[in-house]
Amino acid sequence: MSGYKIKFNGIDRLYNKYSWRLTKRAKEVWESGQVLQGSCQAELEKVIAEHYKRKYAIAVGSATDGLYFALKSLGLNSQSKIVCPAFGYVAMSGAIKRLGAKPIFVDVDKNGNLGTLSVGLNVDAVLYANLFGNLADYNSIKGFCDTRKIPLIEDAAQSMGAIYKKIPAGKLGDISVFSFDPMKNLPTFGTGGMVLTDSEAHYTHITSLRRHGFGTIYNYGYNSLMSEDHCNQLLLLFDKFKSLQKKRKQIASWYSELLPDLNFIRQEETTGIFRKTTISSYHKLVLLADKRSDLQKHLESHGIETKIHYKRTLDSNNFGRYPNAERLCNHAISLPIYPFLKEEEVEYICKTIKAFYGI
């Protein structure tokens, strides 16, 4: 049990809110005896594909597997060179290395997202993430790929709910991958992921890969399935997703109002003539902090749990090559932001931060 007054992850509160409905859905599956590859998985795939305007969605055991399967289905191999941001979660570079391919690391922008790519890059694909739920410059990245006729893989693990010029995260790649990890905006009480594509060939390949190569000409594969009880619970939570996102946005606004002078990574919602052009998923609330280690200890001593994402670049052997990524590694600290975080708790967190900096 956590000794924190305010935990970093609020999945326990999410369960308490919908406990009897979540338990009922899990029990329905267990009593049916169909605990894998049943109607709940099929329904979840259908719902996600339709909502994100993709032809196909494939449930897999984790987004980590999903990224690897995406690369495999695109025909990339050990001879391939794949662009990867130098800052982010290790699943990105891990998927490339698992393939045996070569990651071509590039620096990120000040917010941690992949920025403008050098015209001189000679690569076979681009893998990028919408980090912390904020959106990278999709038009620039897509233009780079289209000019070279190479695939774009979107790691949308942190960006479910984000929108780029009316295009939702999950549709910004030739193949896109969602995560249902307990830390994510749409979480399971375990793990899981979803691969989205408009290609029948990629769909066929990935559905085969997730279960030992069955059903196709492929004679290899993996065991990467989502359980039916998790799928059934996610169907309930997806129905609540819009309202849960509104809560995240509200909590982000409380932080902004209470700590207006501190340096947060944020993506302002920019307004066009007829529409908002970018909308964050508010997955993480990240402060770029001076004396970060001391601040984290100070918050911990007051019962507030925080996380550091991420302490090292994904190419840590080449120190000095990625100034923006290294700055983020040294200063970024993530504060609690999740539905059902109370306003008085945010006030307490902000008051504690202000006390540390003497504001």
C-alpha positions as CSV (number, residue, x, y, z in Angstrom):
1,M,0.0,0.0,0.0
2,S,1.2,3.5,-0.8
3,G,2.1,5.9,2.0
4,Y,1.5,8.9,-0.2
5,K,-1.3,11.3,0.5
6,I,-1.5,12.0,-3.2
7,K,-0.4,9.1,-5.4
8,F,0.9,9.7,-8.9
9,N,-1.5,7.3,-10.6
10,G,-5.2,7.4,-9.7
11,I,-6.4,4.1,-11.2
12,D,-7.7,3.1,-7.8
13,R,-10.0,6.1,-7.8
14,L,-11.1,5.2,-11.3
15,Y,-12.0,1.7,-10.1
16,N,-13.8,3.1,-7.0
17,K,-16.0,5.3,-9.3
18,Y,-17.1,2.4,-11.5
19,S,-16.3,-0.5,-9.3
20,W,-19.5,-2.5,-9.5
21,R,-19.8,-2.1,-13.3
22,L,-16.2,-3.0,-13.9
23,T,-16.4,-6.0,-11.6
24,K,-19.7,-7.1,-13.3
25,R,-18.1,-7.0,-16.7
26,A,-15.1,-9.0,-15.6
27,K,-17.4,-11.5,-13.9
28,E,-19.5,-11.9,-17.1
29,V,-16.4,-13.0,-19.0
30,W,-15.1,-15.3,-16.3
31,E,-18.5,-17.0,-16.0
32,S,-18.8,-17.4,-19.8
33,G,-15.6,-19.4,-20.0
34,Q,-14.4,-17.5,-23.1
35,V,-11.5,-15.6,-21.5
36,L,-9.4,-15.0,-24.7
37,Q,-10.3,-14.1,-28.3
38,G,-14.0,-13.7,-27.8
39,S,-16.7,-11.2,-28.6
40,C,-15.4,-8.5,-26.2
41,Q,-12.1,-8.3,-28.1
42,A,-13.9,-8.2,-31.4
43,E,-16.3,-5.4,-30.2
44,L,-13.5,-3.4,-28.7
45,E,-11.5,-3.6,-32.0
46,K,-14.6,-2.5,-33.9
47,V,-15.4,0.4,-31.6
48,I,-11.8,1.7,-31.6
49,A,-11.4,1.4,-35.4
50,E,-14.7,3.2,-36.1
51,H,-14.0,6.0,-33.6
52,Y,-10.5,6.7,-34.9
53,K,-11.6,6.3,-38.5
54,R,-9.3,3.4,-39.3
55,K,-10.3,0.3,-41.3
56,Y,-8.7,-2.1,-38.8
57,A,-7.8,-2.2,-35.1
58,I,-5.9,-5.2,-33.6
59,A,-5.8,-5.8,-29.9
60,V,-2.4,-7.0,-28.6
61,G,-0.8,-7.9,-25.3
62,S,1.0,-4.5,-25.0
63,A,1.8,-1.4,-27.0
64,T,5.4,-2.5,-26.8
65,D,4.5,-5.6,-28.8
66,G,2.3,-3.4,-31.0
67,L,5.2,-1.2,-32.1
68,Y,7.3,-4.2,-32.9
69,F,4.5,-5.9,-34.9
70,A,4.0,-2.6,-36.8
71,L,7.6,-2.6,-37.9
72,K,7.5,-6.2,-38.9
73,S,4.3,-5.9,-40.9
74,L,5.9,-3.0,-42.9
75,G,8.6,-5.3,-44.1
76,L,11.4,-3.5,-42.1
77,N,14.3,-5.7,-41.1
78,S,17.8,-5.9,-39.7
79,Q,19.1,-3.8,-42.7
80,S,16.6,-1.0,-42.0
81,K,17.5,2.4,-40.6
82,I,14.6,4.0,-38.6
83,V,14.3,7.5,-37.2
84,C,13.7,7.5,-33.5
85,P,13.4,10.5,-31.1
86,A,16.3,10.6,-28.6
87,F,13.9,11.4,-25.8
88,G,11.0,9.2,-24.8
89,Y,10.0,5.8,-23.5
90,V,12.4,2.9,-24.2
91,A,9.6,0.9,-26.0
92,M,10.3,3.0,-29.2
93,S,14.0,2.3,-29.5
94,G,13.4,-1.2,-28.0
95,A,11.1,-2.1,-30.9
96,I,13.7,-1.1,-33.4
97,K,16.4,-3.0,-31.7
98,R,14.2,-6.1,-31.2
99,L,13.8,-6.0,-35.0
100,G,17.6,-5.9,-35.4
101,A,17.3,-2.6,-37.2
102,K,19.4,0.5,-36.6
103,P,17.7,3.4,-34.7
104,I,18.7,6.8,-36.1
105,F,18.4,9.0,-33.1
106,V,17.5,12.7,-33.6
107,D,17.1,15.5,-31.1
108,V,13.6,16.6,-30.0
109,D,12.1,20.1,-29.7
110,K,11.8,22.0,-26.4
111,N,8.6,20.0,-25.6
112,G,10.1,16.6,-26.2
113,N,8.5,15.9,-29.6
114,L,10.2,15.1,-32.8
115,G,10.8,18.3,-34.7
116,T,12.0,19.2,-38.2
117,L,14.0,16.3,-39.7
118,S,17.1,17.0,-41.7
119,V,16.7,16.7,-45.5
120,G,19.9,14.8,-45.5
121,L,18.7,11.8,-43.5
122,N,18.8,8.6,-45.4
123,V,16.4,6.3,-43.6
124,D,13.7,3.6,-44.3
125,A,11.0,4.7,-41.8
126,V,10.1,7.2,-39.1
127,L,8.9,6.1,-35.7
128,Y,7.7,9.0,-33.5
129,A,5.6,9.7,-30.4
130,N,3.2,12.4,-29.3
131,L,5.0,12.8,-26.0
132,F,3.1,13.5,-22.8
133,G,-0.1,13.7,-24.9
134,N,1.1,16.7,-26.9
135,L,1.2,16.7,-30.6
136,A,4.3,16.7,-32.7
137,D,4.4,18.7,-36.0
138,Y,2.7,16.0,-38.0
139,N,2.6,18.0,-41.3
140,S,6.4,18.3,-41.3
141,I,7.0,14.7,-40.3
142,K,4.5,13.3,-42.8
143,G,5.9,15.5,-45.5
144,F,9.4,14.1,-44.9
145,C,8.0,10.6,-45.2
146,D,5.9,11.2,-48.2
147,T,8.8,12.8,-50.1
148,R,10.9,9.7,-49.6
149,K,8.0,7.3,-49.8
150,I,8.8,5.7,-46.5
151,P,6.3,4.6,-43.8
152,L,5.4,6.7,-40.7
153,I,4.7,4.8,-37.4
154,E,2.9,6.7,-34.8
155,D,3.4,5.8,-31.1
156,A,0.1,7.2,-29.8
157,A,0.5,5.4,-26.4
158,Q,0.2,8.8,-24.5
159,S,-2.0,10.7,-26.9
160,M,-5.4,9.0,-27.0
161,G,-7.8,11.9,-27.1
162,A,-5.4,14.4,-28.8
163,I,-6.4,16.0,-32.1
164,Y,-4.3,17.5,-34.9
165,K,-6.3,19.7,-37.3
166,K,-9.4,17.5,-36.9
167,I,-7.3,14.3,-37.2
168,P,-7.2,12.3,-34.0
169,A,-4.1,10.7,-32.6
170,G,-4.3,7.1,-33.7
171,K,-4.8,8.1,-37.3
172,L,-1.5,10.1,-37.8
173,G,0.6,7.2,-38.9
174,D,0.5,4.6,-41.6
175,I,0.3,2.4,-38.6
176,S,-0.5,3.8,-35.1
177,V,-0.3,2.2,-31.7
178,F,-2.3,2.8,-28.5
179,S,-1.5,1.7,-25.0
180,F,-3.9,0.6,-22.3
181,D,-1.3,0.4,-19.6
182,P,-2.6,1.5,-16.1
183,M,-0.9,4.9,-16.4
184,K,-2.7,5.7,-19.7
185,N,-5.7,7.9,-20.3
186,L,-7.8,4.7,-21.1
187,P,-6.3,2.2,-18.8
188,T,-6.8,-1.5,-18.1
189,F,-6.2,-3.1,-14.7
190,G,-3.3,-5.0,-16.3
191,T,-1.9,-4.3,-19.7
192,G,-2.8,-4.2,-23.4
193,G,-2.4,-2.3,-26.6
194,M,-4.1,-1.7,-30.0
195,V,-2.6,-1.4,-33.4
196,L,-4.5,0.7,-36.0
197,T,-4.1,0.5,-39.8
198,D,-5.9,1.0,-43.0
199,S,-4.0,-1.8,-44.8
200,E,-5.6,-5.3,-45.0
201,A,-2.1,-6.8,-45.5
202,H,-0.8,-5.2,-42.3
203,Y,-4.0,-6.3,-40.5
204,T,-3.6,-9.9,-41.6
205,H,0.1,-10.0,-40.7
206,I,-0.3,-8.5,-37.2
207,T,-3.3,-10.7,-36.3
208,S,-1.1,-13.6,-37.2
209,L,1.9,-12.3,-35.3
210,R,-0.1,-11.9,-32.1
211,R,-0.9,-15.6,-32.0
212,H,2.0,-17.8,-33.1
213,G,1.6,-17.1,-36.8
214,F,-1.7,-19.0,-37.0
215,G,-4.2,-18.3,-39.9
216,T,-1.7,-17.2,-42.5
217,I,1.3,-18.4,-44.5
218,Y,3.6,-17.1,-41.8
219,N,5.3,-19.8,-39.7
220,Y,6.4,-17.7,-36.8
221,G,4.6,-15.5,-34.2
222,Y,4.2,-14.6,-30.6
223,N,1.7,-14.9,-27.7
224,S,0.4,-11.4,-27.4
225,L,-3.3,-11.4,-26.6
226,M,-5.5,-9.1,-24.5
227,S,-7.8,-10.9,-22.1
228,E,-11.6,-10.8,-22.6
229,D,-12.2,-9.3,-19.1
230,H,-9.9,-6.4,-19.9
231,C,-11.6,-5.8,-23.2
232,N,-15.0,-5.8,-21.6
233,Q,-13.9,-3.3,-19.0
234,L,-12.3,-1.1,-21.6
235,L,-15.6,-1.0,-23.5
236,L,-17.2,0.5,-20.4
237,L,-14.4,3.0,-19.8
238,F,-14.3,4.0,-23.5
239,D,-17.9,5.0,-23.1
240,K,-16.8,7.3,-20.3
241,F,-13.6,8.5,-22.1
242,K,-14.9,11.9,-23.2
243,S,-16.0,12.9,-19.7
244,L,-12.7,11.6,-18.2
245,Q,-10.8,13.7,-20.7
246,K,-12.7,16.8,-19.6
247,K,-11.6,16.2,-16.0
248,R,-8.0,16.0,-17.1
249,K,-8.3,19.3,-19.0
250,Q,-9.8,20.9,-15.9
251,I,-7.0,19.7,-13.6
252,A,-4.4,21.0,-16.1
253,S,-6.1,24.4,-16.0
254,W,-6.0,24.4,-12.2
255,Y,-2.2,23.9,-12.3
256,S,-1.8,26.7,-14.9
257,E,-3.9,29.1,-12.8
258,L,-2.1,28.3,-9.5
259,L,1.5,28.2,-11.0
260,P,1.4,30.7,-13.9
261,D,5.1,31.6,-13.6
262,L,6.6,28.1,-13.6
263,N,7.9,26.4,-16.8
264,F,5.5,23.7,-17.7
265,I,5.6,21.7,-20.9
266,R,2.2,22.5,-22.4
267,Q,0.5,22.6,-25.8
268,E,-1.8,25.5,-26.0
269,E,-4.9,24.9,-27.9
270,T,-4.6,27.2,-30.9
271,T,-7.7,28.4,-32.5
272,G,-8.2,28.7,-36.3
273,I,-11.1,30.6,-37.9
274,F,-13.4,27.6,-37.6
275,R,-11.7,25.2,-35.3
276,K,-9.1,24.5,-32.7
277,T,-6.1,23.2,-34.5
278,T,-4.4,21.2,-31.8
279,I,-5.8,19.6,-28.7
280,S,-3.6,17.8,-26.1
281,S,-4.7,14.5,-24.4
282,Y,-3.3,15.9,-21.1
283,H,-1.6,12.6,-20.4
284,K,1.2,14.1,-18.3
285,L,1.7,17.3,-16.4
286,V,5.4,18.0,-16.8
287,L,7.3,20.8,-15.0
288,L,10.8,21.8,-16.1
289,A,12.2,22.4,-12.7
290,D,15.4,23.9,-11.3
291,K,16.8,21.8,-8.4
292,R,14.6,18.9,-9.6
293,S,15.9,16.2,-7.2
294,D,15.5,18.5,-4.2
295,L,12.0,19.4,-5.3
296,Q,11.0,15.8,-5.7
297,K,12.3,15.0,-2.2
298,H,10.5,18.0,-0.8
299,L,7.2,16.9,-2.4
300,E,7.7,13.3,-1.2
301,S,8.2,14.5,2.3
302,H,4.8,16.2,2.1
303,G,3.1,13.0,0.8
304,I,3.1,13.9,-2.9
305,E,4.3,11.2,-5.4
306,T,5.9,12.4,-8.6
307,K,7.8,10.7,-11.5
308,I,10.7,11.6,-13.7
309,H,10.2,10.8,-17.4
310,Y,12.9,10.2,-18.5
311,K,16.3,10.3,-16.8
312,R,18.5,9.4,-19.8
313,T,18.3,9.8,-23.5
314,L,17.6,6.8,-25.6
315,D,21.1,7.2,-27.0
316,S,22.9,7.8,-23.7
317,N,26.3,6.7,-25.1
318,N,26.4,9.9,-27.1
319,F,26.3,12.6,-24.5
320,G,26.2,16.2,-25.9
321,R,24.6,15.2,-29.2
322,Y,21.0,16.0,-28.1
323,P,20.8,19.3,-26.2
324,N,17.0,19.5,-26.0
325,A,16.6,15.9,-25.0
326,E,19.4,16.2,-22.3
327,R,17.8,19.4,-20.9
328,L,14.5,17.5,-20.5
329,C,16.3,14.6,-18.9
330,N,17.8,16.9,-16.3
331,H,14.8,19.1,-15.6
332,A,11.5,17.3,-16.3
333,I,9.4,16.2,-13.4
334,S,5.8,14.8,-13.8
335,L,3.1,15.9,-11.3
336,P,-0.1,14.0,-10.6
337,I,-2.8,14.6,-13.2
338,Y,-5.7,12.1,-13.4
339,P,-9.5,12.1,-13.3
340,F,-10.8,12.3,-9.7
341,L,-7.8,14.3,-8.5
342,K,-9.5,16.9,-6.2
343,E,-9.1,20.6,-6.6
344,E,-8.0,21.0,-3.0
345,E,-5.3,18.3,-3.7
346,V,-4.0,20.3,-6.7
347,E,-4.0,23.4,-4.5
348,Y,-2.0,21.5,-1.9
349,I,0.6,20.3,-4.5
350,C,0.9,23.9,-5.9
351,K,1.2,25.4,-2.4
352,T,4.0,22.9,-1.6
353,I,5.9,23.7,-4.8
354,K,5.6,27.4,-4.1
355,A,6.9,26.9,-0.6
356,F,10.0,25.1,-2.0
357,Y,10.8,28.0,-4.4
358,G,9.9,30.7,-2.0
359,I,7.1,32.0,-4.2
